[in-house]
Amino acid sequence: MNRNIYALLVGIDEYLSVPSLQGCVNDITAIKEYLEGRVDTDGYQLHVHTLLNKDATRQAVIDGFRQHLCQAGSEDVAFFYYAGHGSQAEAPEEFWTIEPDRLNETLVCYDSRSPGGWDLADKELGKLIAETACICVMLLNPPQKKIAN
């Protein structure tokens, strides 16, 4: 029986409303090549979904979790890799007991800072991970540059 590895790879160098980065798309290319070269095809089937630059919208990342990573079964692996801006946002009061600094950590998606847009908060990411209901390996690349709200 083959086991599956479902990988969601997100890399953003170019944003709508925040400074561009260099190297995030290259990071995704490198991790994809690494996975393709290291996965034992006799025991695992690799399923990669890649979101780069303008394709890495907030909704596309959420959909990537719900439509791609959620395909993983109990014997499979779900893998998420993000390369791009990270930030912080004021946490709602109900989270202050678990956020002593009263700030949520966030991923800045391609369209996060456009009118009506917002970042993907750590609490939302936690919910998306829980929804996968499978073995999850989280690997978040440290943000290239912290940006202010």
Secondary structure, 3 states (H helix, E strand, C coil): CCEEEEEEEEECCCCCCCCCCCCHHHHHHHHHHHHHHHCCCCCEEEEEEEEEHHHCCHHHHHHHHHHHHHHCCCCCEEEEEEECCEEEEECCHHHCCCCCCCEEEEECCCCCCCCCCCCEEHHHHHHHHHHHCCEEEEEECCCCCECCC
